C-alpha cells in the first residue's frame, strides 16, 4: 500500500460514547481504530446490490470495485 492518511476525531472526556466505542471494539476483538474504520466503511457502502467485478489479483479486485485507487 501507499502512504498512510489519518483523521483525528476528538471527544470531550465526559462524552459516554467514548466508553461505548471502547466496549464495542473489545466485544468485537478489534481496536477502537478498526471499529471506527468499520463504521465509516459501512456508512459509505450505500444500498447497492451490484455484483462485484472479478479481478486478476486481490489488489486488482479492490481497484475494480472502488476500494482502492489504481497505482500511479
Steps between C-alpha positions, in 0.01 A plus 500: 500500500599864481550767761257511789238773539347562841205692640483630855170461689466668838243444772450682828608283792143511633343352185374150572545389141873463567434216746241349266745496208769340715258235628371416152853472362591268786190286436599472134863422584631794300660836574298820537659625178392187312145536632479864391635405156232227482228754590617734226523222240150378588358853478667565164397166350154613393208285393648357182419139416743505207715193445873537566737507204755215493868595504824335400648557848361619832631850431344498152169387653509783756580760230225373265243506780583848625688420822845614382633755252714358220876529558660796326 
